[in-house]
Amino acid sequence: MANITVYRGFPATANYVWSPFVTKLEARLRFAGVSYTPEQGSLIKAPRGKIPYMSIATPKTTSEPEFLSDTQLISDQLTEHGILPDLNDRLSPTEKAVDQALRALLEDKVYFYNTNERWNENYYTMRDGVMAAIPYPIRVIVGYLAWRKNNAGLHSQGTGRFSAEEIHSFRDKIWHSLDDLLAESRHKSLSGQKLFWALGGEGPTEADTSLYGFVIAGLVCDAGPDSKKLIRTLPNVVEYARRIHGEFFADYAAPVWE
C-alpha cells in the first residue's frame, strides 16, 4: 500500500483550504478510497513551485519518497501506476471531450476570475489569509511581490484587460450555466441514487474533482465574498457539493451552505 502525503499550503487541520486544486486532489483520492496524510508543506519545497503537491512511498521504494506536482499530472501518474482507477475509462469520446472542457472552463477561466477577486478586490484579506505564517513586516513585502506577479499573469492571460464589472459578468454566467448542468444531471440521476455527478453518470469523472474543488473553494475563501454569495444562490451547485461533502468529507468542517 502506498504511503501518500498531500501538502496543502495551510496548517493540516480538518478543514477545507482556499485552493480549489487542493480540494480537487483530495477529492480524487477520496473518490477512490485512497487514504493520505495532510501536511502544510511550502512553496519553497514544492516541485514546480506549486501548491498542492504530494509525496508517495510504496513498498518497492528503496530511497526517498517520490514528490509529485500538478493535480492533473498527479492523477495521471497515480492512475498509470494502478493506485487510482481511471475515472474516465467508461466515457465515450464525446463525453471525454466534454469532461475536459468542463475542467478547462474552471481551471483556465474561473480560476483567473477568482484570482482577480482575491488579489485585487480583497487584497488584504487574501494576503493575510494565505501568508498568515509569515511575520507581518516580511508579509508586506512578500504580499506586494505576489500581488505584482498575479497581476502580471492576469494581464498576460487576458483577464486583467477587462473591467471588474465585465469579469463579474463572465464569472456569473459560468456559475449559472454550471447550476443548469447540475439541475439536468440531478433530474437524470437514478431513483435512490444518493449522489449526482456533472456528466449525469452513476459515478464521478475527472470533471467532478475540479468542480467540487472550485465550489468548496468559493464557499470557504474569505477573500472571495462575491463568489461565495453567488454560489450560495445556486441550489443545484450547493446540493451537489453538500452531498459529496457528506459522503466523502464528513470529517471536515462543513462550509456554510446558505
Contacts in CASP RR format, 6 or more apart in sequence:
PFRMAT RR
TARGET T0000
AUTHOR 0000-0000-0000
METHOD contacts of the structure
MODEL  1
MANITVYRGFPATANYVWSPFVTKLEARLRFAGVSYTPEQGSLIKAPRGK
IPYMSIATPKTTSEPEFLSDTQLISDQLTEHGILPDLNDRLSPTEKAVDQ
ALRALLEDKVYFYNTNERWNENYYTMRDGVMAAIPYPIRVIVGYLAWRKN
NAGLHSQGTGRFSAEEIHSFRDKIWHSLDDLLAESRHKSLSGQKLFWALG
GEGPTEADTSLYGFVIAGLVCDAGPDSKKLIRTLPNVVEYARRIHGEFFA
DYAAPVWE
1 58 0 8 1.000
1 59 0 8 1.000
2 34 0 8 1.000
2 56 0 8 1.000
2 57 0 8 1.000
2 58 0 8 1.000
2 83 0 8 1.000
3 37 0 8 1.000
3 56 0 8 1.000
3 57 0 8 1.000
3 58 0 8 1.000
3 65 0 8 1.000
4 29 0 8 1.000
4 34 0 8 1.000
4 35 0 8 1.000
4 36 0 8 1.000
4 37 0 8 1.000
4 54 0 8 1.000
4 55 0 8 1.000
4 56 0 8 1.000
5 36 0 8 1.000
5 37 0 8 1.000
5 38 0 8 1.000
5 39 0 8 1.000
5 54 0 8 1.000
5 55 0 8 1.000
5 56 0 8 1.000
5 65 0 8 1.000
6 22 0 8 1.000
6 25 0 8 1.000
6 26 0 8 1.000
6 29 0 8 1.000
6 36 0 8 1.000
6 37 0 8 1.000
6 38 0 8 1.000
6 39 0 8 1.000
6 52 0 8 1.000
6 54 0 8 1.000
7 39 0 8 1.000
7 40 0 8 1.000
7 41 0 8 1.000
7 42 0 8 1.000
7 45 0 8 1.000
7 46 0 8 1.000
7 51 0 8 1.000
7 52 0 8 1.000
7 53 0 8 1.000
7 54 0 8 1.000
7 55 0 8 1.000
8 17 0 8 1.000
8 19 0 8 1.000
8 22 0 8 1.000
8 38 0 8 1.000
8 39 0 8 1.000
8 40 0 8 1.000
8 41 0 8 1.000
8 51 0 8 1.000
8 52 0 8 1.000
9 17 0 8 1.000
9 19 0 8 1.000
9 22 0 8 1.000
9 40 0 8 1.000
9 41 0 8 1.000
9 42 0 8 1.000
9 43 0 8 1.000
9 51 0 8 1.000
9 52 0 8 1.000
10 17 0 8 1.000
10 18 0 8 1.000
10 22 0 8 1.000
10 40 0 8 1.000
11 40 0 8 1.000
12 37 0 8 1.000
12 38 0 8 1.000
12 39 0 8 1.000
12 40 0 8 1.000
14 251 0 8 1.000
14 252 0 8 1.000
14 253 0 8 1.000
15 220 0 8 1.000
15 252 0 8 1.000
15 253 0 8 1.000
16 22 0 8 1.000
16 23 0 8 1.000
16 216 0 8 1.000
16 217 0 8 1.000
16 220 0 8 1.000
16 249 0 8 1.000
16 252 0 8 1.000
16 253 0 8 1.000
16 255 0 8 1.000
17 23 0 8 1.000
17 217 0 8 1.000
17 220 0 8 1.000
18 129 0 8 1.000
18 130 0 8 1.000
18 217 0 8 1.000
18 220 0 8 1.000
18 221 0 8 1.000
18 222 0 8 1.000
18 223 0 8 1.000
19 51 0 8 1.000
19 52 0 8 1.000
19 217 0 8 1.000
20 106 0 8 1.000
20 111 0 8 1.000
20 114 0 8 1.000
20 210 0 8 1.000
20 213 0 8 1.000
20 214 0 8 1.000
20 216 0 8 1.000
20 217 0 8 1.000
20 218 0 8 1.000
21 51 0 8 1.000
21 52 0 8 1.000
21 71 0 8 1.000
21 213 0 8 1.000
22 51 0 8 1.000
22 52 0 8 1.000
23 212 0 8 1.000
23 213 0 8 1.000
23 216 0 8 1.000
23 217 0 8 1.000
24 71 0 8 1.000
24 209 0 8 1.000
24 210 0 8 1.000
24 212 0 8 1.000
24 213 0 8 1.000
24 214 0 8 1.000
25 52 0 8 1.000
25 54 0 8 1.000
25 71 0 8 1.000
25 74 0 8 1.000
25 75 0 8 1.000
25 209 0 8 1.000
26 36 0 8 1.000
26 38 0 8 1.000
26 249 0 8 1.000
27 204 0 8 1.000
27 208 0 8 1.000
27 209 0 8 1.000
27 212 0 8 1.000
27 213 0 8 1.000
27 244 0 8 1.000
27 248 0 8 1.000
28 71 0 8 1.000
28 74 0 8 1.000
28 75 0 8 1.000
28 84 0 8 1.000
28 206 0 8 1.000
28 209 0 8 1.000
29 35 0 8 1.000
29 36 0 8 1.000
29 84 0 8 1.000
30 248 0 8 1.000
30 249 0 8 1.000
31 87 0 8 1.000
31 204 0 8 1.000
31 208 0 8 1.000
31 209 0 8 1.000
31 248 0 8 1.000
32 84 0 8 1.000
32 85 0 8 1.000
34 83 0 8 1.000
34 84 0 8 1.000
36 54 0 8 1.000
41 51 0 8 1.000
43 49 0 8 1.000
43 50 0 8 1.000
43 51 0 8 1.000
46 53 0 8 1.000
46 69 0 8 1.000
47 53 0 8 1.000
47 67 0 8 1.000
47 68 0 8 1.000
47 69 0 8 1.000
48 69 0 8 1.000
48 70 0 8 1.000
49 69 0 8 1.000
50 69 0 8 1.000
50 70 0 8 1.000
52 71 0 8 1.000
53 67 0 8 1.000
53 68 0 8 1.000
53 69 0 8 1.000
54 67 0 8 1.000
54 68 0 8 1.000
54 69 0 8 1.000
54 74 0 8 1.000
55 65 0 8 1.000
55 66 0 8 1.000
55 67 0 8 1.000
55 68 0 8 1.000
56 65 0 8 1.000
56 66 0 8 1.000
56 68 0 8 1.000
56 78 0 8 1.000
56 83 0 8 1.000
57 65 0 8 1.000
57 66 0 8 1.000
68 74 0 8 1.000
68 77 0 8 1.000
71 209 0 8 1.000
72 103 0 8 1.000
72 206 0 8 1.000
75 84 0 8 1.000
75 206 0 8 1.000
75 209 0 8 1.000
78 84 0 8 1.000
79 85 0 8 1.000
79 86 0 8 1.000
87 204 0 8 1.000
87 205 0 8 1.000
87 206 0 8 1.000
87 208 0 8 1.000
87 209 0 8 1.000
88 95 0 8 1.000
88 96 0 8 1.000
88 99 0 8 1.000
88 205 0 8 1.000
88 206 0 8 1.000
91 99 0 8 1.000
91 199 0 8 1.000
91 205 0 8 1.000
95 199 0 8 1.000
95 205 0 8 1.000
98 199 0 8 1.000
98 207 0 8 1.000
99 198 0 8 1.000
99 199 0 8 1.000
99 205 0 8 1.000
99 206 0 8 1.000
99 207 0 8 1.000
100 206 0 8 1.000
100 207 0 8 1.000
102 198 0 8 1.000
102 207 0 8 1.000
102 210 0 8 1.000
102 211 0 8 1.000
103 206 0 8 1.000
103 207 0 8 1.000
103 210 0 8 1.000
105 174 0 8 1.000
106 210 0 8 1.000
106 211 0 8 1.000
106 214 0 8 1.000
107 210 0 8 1.000
109 170 0 8 1.000
109 174 0 8 1.000
110 171 0 8 1.000
110 174 0 8 1.000
110 175 0 8 1.000
110 214 0 8 1.000
111 214 0 8 1.000
112 154 0 8 1.000
112 157 0 8 1.000
112 158 0 8 1.000
112 159 0 8 1.000
113 159 0 8 1.000
113 167 0 8 1.000
113 170 0 8 1.000
113 171 0 8 1.000
113 174 0 8 1.000
114 171 0 8 1.000
114 214 0 8 1.000
114 217 0 8 1.000
114 218 0 8 1.000
114 221 0 8 1.000
114 224 0 8 1.000
114 227 0 8 1.000
115 150 0 8 1.000
115 154 0 8 1.000
115 159 0 8 1.000
116 154 0 8 1.000
116 159 0 8 1.000
116 160 0 8 1.000
116 164 0 8 1.000
116 167 0 8 1.000
117 167 0 8 1.000
117 171 0 8 1.000
117 223 0 8 1.000
117 224 0 8 1.000
117 226 0 8 1.000
117 227 0 8 1.000
118 125 0 8 1.000
118 126 0 8 1.000
118 221 0 8 1.000
118 223 0 8 1.000
118 224 0 8 1.000
119 126 0 8 1.000
119 146 0 8 1.000
119 147 0 8 1.000
119 150 0 8 1.000
119 151 0 8 1.000
120 147 0 8 1.000
120 151 0 8 1.000
120 164 0 8 1.000
121 164 0 8 1.000
121 224 0 8 1.000
121 226 0 8 1.000
122 222 0 8 1.000
122 223 0 8 1.000
122 224 0 8 1.000
122 225 0 8 1.000
123 147 0 8 1.000
125 222 0 8 1.000
125 223 0 8 1.000
125 224 0 8 1.000
126 223 0 8 1.000
127 139 0 8 1.000
127 143 0 8 1.000
127 146 0 8 1.000
127 147 0 8 1.000
128 139 0 8 1.000
129 222 0 8 1.000
129 223 0 8 1.000
131 139 0 8 1.000
131 142 0 8 1.000
131 143 0 8 1.000
131 146 0 8 1.000
134 142 0 8 1.000
151 160 0 8 1.000
154 160 0 8 1.000
155 161 0 8 1.000
159 167 0 8 1.000
160 167 0 8 1.000
162 170 0 8 1.000
168 226 0 8 1.000
171 227 0 8 1.000
171 230 0 8 1.000
172 230 0 8 1.000
175 230 0 8 1.000
175 231 0 8 1.000
175 234 0 8 1.000
175 237 0 8 1.000
176 234 0 8 1.000
178 211 0 8 1.000
178 234 0 8 1.000
178 237 0 8 1.000
179 234 0 8 1.000
179 235 0 8 1.000
179 236 0 8 1.000
179 237 0 8 1.000
180 236 0 8 1.000
181 198 0 8 1.000
182 196 0 8 1.000
182 198 0 8 1.000
182 236 0 8 1.000
182 237 0 8 1.000
182 239 0 8 1.000
182 240 0 8 1.000
183 236 0 8 1.000
184 200 0 8 1.000
185 196 0 8 1.000
185 197 0 8 1.000
185 198 0 8 1.000
185 199 0 8 1.000
185 200 0 8 1.000
185 201 0 8 1.000
186 196 0 8 1.000
186 236 0 8 1.000
186 239 0 8 1.000
186 240 0 8 1.000
188 196 0 8 1.000
188 200 0 8 1.000
188 201 0 8 1.000
189 195 0 8 1.000
189 196 0 8 1.000
189 200 0 8 1.000
189 201 0 8 1.000
190 202 0 8 1.000
193 202 0 8 1.000
194 243 0 8 1.000
194 247 0 8 1.000
195 203 0 8 1.000
195 204 0 8 1.000
195 243 0 8 1.000
195 244 0 8 1.000
195 247 0 8 1.000
196 240 0 8 1.000
196 243 0 8 1.000
197 203 0 8 1.000
197 204 0 8 1.000
197 205 0 8 1.000
197 208 0 8 1.000
198 204 0 8 1.000
198 205 0 8 1.000
198 207 0 8 1.000
198 208 0 8 1.000
198 211 0 8 1.000
199 205 0 8 1.000
199 207 0 8 1.000
208 244 0 8 1.000
211 240 0 8 1.000
212 240 0 8 1.000
212 241 0 8 1.000
212 244 0 8 1.000
215 231 0 8 1.000
215 237 0 8 1.000
215 240 0 8 1.000
215 241 0 8 1.000
216 241 0 8 1.000
216 245 0 8 1.000
216 255 0 8 1.000
218 224 0 8 1.000
218 227 0 8 1.000
218 228 0 8 1.000
218 231 0 8 1.000
219 228 0 8 1.000
219 231 0 8 1.000
219 232 0 8 1.000
219 241 0 8 1.000
219 255 0 8 1.000
219 256 0 8 1.000
219 257 0 8 1.000
220 255 0 8 1.000
221 227 0 8 1.000
221 228 0 8 1.000
231 237 0 8 1.000
231 238 0 8 1.000
232 238 0 8 1.000
232 256 0 8 1.000
232 257 0 8 1.000
232 258 0 8 1.000
238 257 0 8 1.000
238 258 0 8 1.000
241 255 0 8 1.000
241 257 0 8 1.000
242 254 0 8 1.000
242 257 0 8 1.000
245 252 0 8 1.000
245 254 0 8 1.000
245 255 0 8 1.000
246 254 0 8 1.000
END
